[in-house]
């Protein structure tokens, strides 16, 4: 089993730490209680409540996406720590450095990622 170069792993660790911090900050902002202007109250027009509901549904979708990304980043960080970074979680094959450059939190090779989509 070939391992990515130490420089690739070091760079990935830096990028993963930054990505994790960004994702955690975004989640904290999304999970913060809404301000008073965002609530639905009596006296508003019917369309106002609909717009707020649609906005909240979009926020839930963004939250779910960031949560999934954060799980991938944490898994990739664990792989850096245990020395398995750069290898597919499913089949064990080496993940090409080009994929790791583009998506440092990738834990599946292209073939396995395609088959699970």
N, C-alpha and C positions, 0 to 999 in steps of 0.2 A: 504494500500500500504506500503510495507516494504522498508526501506531505507538502503543503504549500510552503514557500520560502518564509523564513522568519520575518522578513520585512513585510510580506503580505499579511501575516498573522498580526504583527504589531500595528500595522495601519488599520486592519480590520477592527482590532480592539479599540483603537481611538475613535473610529467612525461609529462603532456600535455604542460606545459610551455616550457620544454626543447625540446619537439618534434616540437612545433610551431616555436621556434627559429631556429632549424635545418632546417625545411622545408622552412622558409623564407630566410635563408642564401643560401640554394640550389637554390631556385627560383631566387634570386638576381644574383647568378653566371651564371645561364642559360640565364637570360635576359640581361646580360652585352653584350655590343657590341663585336663582334668577333675581334680578333687581325688581323693584316694585313696578317698573314700567312694563315688564314682560308678562304680568299676570292677566288673567281674563277676569273681568269684573262686570257687574251689572251696569247697564247704560251704554255699553259699547255696541257698535253695529254688528250684525250677524257676521258679516264678512271679516271683521277684525279677528274674531275668534278662530275662524277658519284659517286665516293667514298665520296666526300664532301656532295653531295645531300642525300645519304643514311644516313650519320652521322647526318645530320640536321633533317631528318625525325625521327631518333631514339631520338634525343634531344627533339623534339616536343612531342613524346609519353611520355618521362620521365617528361617533364614539365606538361603535362596534369595529369599524375598520382600524382605528388607532389601537384598540385593545388587542386585536389579532396581530398587528404589526409589533406591538410591545412584547407579546408572547414569543414571536419569532426572534426578536432581538435578544430577549433573555435566553432563549435556547441556544442561539449562536454564541452568546457570551459564555454559556456553560461549556460549549464545545471548545472554545478557545482555552478555557481553564483546564479541561480534561485532556487536551491534546488531540481531539478528534475534529477540530475545525477544518473545513474544506473537504469533508467526506459526507456523502449522502446518508441521512438517517435511515432510509429504507433499504437501499441495496449495498451501501458501503463504498460505492465507486467514488473516485475523486471528482469533485466539482471543479470545472474549469475556472482558472483564475479570472477570465473575462467575466464570468457570471458573478464571481465573488466581488470583483471590482464594481460591477453595476449594482449588485444587491448583496452587500456584505452579510446580511442576515439570512441568506439562503441556506437552508439545511437539507434541501433535496436537490439532486441533479436535475437537469432539464427533463430527462425522460420520466423520472418518477413524479416530478412536479406536473408534467403534462398529463400523466395518467390519473392523477388525483383531482384534476380540475373538473 
